[in-house]
Amino acid sequence: MTYKSTVKRLLMFGGMQVIVAIVWFGLFQALRSPAEHYEVSDGQNAASAYEPNNSPRVSKAPTALYEIKSQTIREVSAYNTGDVNQGSGDPCISANGDDICEALEKGQDRCAANFVPFGTKLLLESLDRSWRFQCVVVDRMNKRYRNRVDIAMKKDEKPRAIKFGVQELQVSILEDKQEVSP
């Protein structure tokens, strides 16, 4: 056996170990049941979360306690509701029939995602946890974006949506925590 073939075999074997470790870590992360709970406020204006150098939003609105069902890192983008150039059909009506423009005017945050059912609450967090944002899934995206989340913003917030761009964020699927009486 030559030196070159020995090096190739070692690199191939070492590369396989790295791949196995990455897959194992990914499976471990996906299968673990996170015990974290978050208090997340409803009824906040989404636009404030997109400003750079903003501290995490604090709201005086009533909070609800949610349990994290699963977490993963996903691409997140933003789109403008009410803009006829950013969707098909009525630009304010979501895939489940809700009026997104009206919901945003009321301060209710909405988003689009294909990997969860309508009505699912998502918690989006920056990887450094410097800010978080909660939304309810009411819309769908093009099928080629099956793992992405698209945050709904008002029509007049187009510069903010463009500035937000596409980011890698931690996306948590939330479910209402079942309270147990003592």
N, C-alpha and C positions, 0 to 999 in steps of 0.2 A: 504494500500500500504506500502510495506516495504522500509526501507532506501536504500537497494541495488537496488531495481527496480526503485526508484526515481532517483538515481544517474545514472543508465543506461539510463533512458529516457532523462535526462538532457544532458548527454554526446552524445547521439544519435542526439538530437535536435541541440546541439551546433556544432556537426560534420557536420550536414546537412547545417547549416548556413555558415560554413567555405567553404564547397564545393560550395554552391551557390555563395558566394563571389568570389571564384577563377574562376568559370565559367563566372560570370558577368564581372570580370576584363579582362579575356581572350577575351570575345566577344567584349568588349569595345575597347580593343587594336587592335583587328582584323578589326573592323568596322571603326575606326577613319581614317580620311584621312590626312596623315602627310603632313605638309606644308614645310618640310625641302627640301632643294636643295643642291646638292653636285657638286663640280667641281672635276671630276675624270680624270686623265690622262691615255691615251691609250699608248700602246707600251712600257711597262716597263717590266723588267725581274722579274718574279714571285719569284725567289729564295730569293731575298733580304728581302721580307716580312716575311719570315719564321724564320729569325735569331732572337734569343732571345735578348732582350735589344736593338733592333733596334728602332729608332724613326720612325714615319710614313714616308713613302716614299714621296719625293718631286721630281717632274720631271720637266724638262724644255720642255717636249713635249707639243704640243698644247692641251688645255683642252676643253672639251665639257660639257655643262650644262645638267644635267639629273634631272628629278623629280622622287622621290620615289613613286612607285605605291603601294607597300606593304612591310612590314617588319615582320620578325619573327626570333626566335632563332632556329637554326638547327645544327645538327651534320655536321661537315666538316672534310674531310679527304683528303689525297693527293695520287696520283698514278703516276707511271712513264710510259710515252709514249715510244714506241720503245722497250719495254721489252715484249718478247713473253710469259712470265709467268704471265702477268697482264692483260689479256683480251683474246678475241677470234678473229680470223682472222688476218688481217694485223695489227701489233701493232702500226703503225703510222696513220692509217686511222680511223677517228671517225665515229660514227653512221650516221652522215649526209653527209659523204663522204669527208670531209676536211682532209688535211694532217696536223695533230697536230704537228708532229715533226718539219715540215717546219715553221709553225706558231710560235712555241716557239723559234726557231732559229732567227726569225725576231723580237723577243721581244714582240709578241702578246700573252696575257694570255688567256688560255682556261680552261674550266671546263666541268664536266658532271653533269647533274641533270635530274631527271625524272618528276619534278612537273611544268616545264615551257617549252615552245616551243623552238626549235633550234633558235639561234640568239639572245636570251634574254640576256641582260647585267645584271650581278649580282654584287652587292657591298657587300663584306664580311668585317665585322669589329669585332675587339676584343670587348668584353663586356665593357672593360674600355676605349675603343676608342683610344688605344695607337697606333694602326696601322689599315690600311684599304687596301683592295685589290679588284680590279675590274677584272672580267673575262667575257668571252662570252661563252654561253652554246653551245657546238658543239657535245657532246657525251652523251651517256646514261649509266646508271648503272644497275646492277642486280635489278630485280623488287622488291626484298625484301628491297632495300634501296630507297624507293619512296620519302622520305623526306630529303635525305642527298645530300650534294654537294661534289663532288670529284674534287680537283684541279689537273690539268695536270702539271707534271713537266718533265724535260728532263730525259733521261735514266741514265745519269751519276750523277743525283741528288738523287739517291736512299737513301743515308744516311739522307738527309734532309727530304725526304718524310716520312721515318720511324720516325725521330725525331718529325715531325709535328704531327703524330699520328691522333687521332680523337679528335676534339675540339668542344666545344659549341660556336658558333659565331652568331652574328646578321647578317642575310642575308636579303638584300634589293633588291627587283626587281626594276630595273631602266627603265625608258622610256624617250626618248628624250623630252626635254621641248619645247613646242611650243612657239616660240618667237612672241610677239605681237608688231607690229610697232606702234609708237606713232602717 
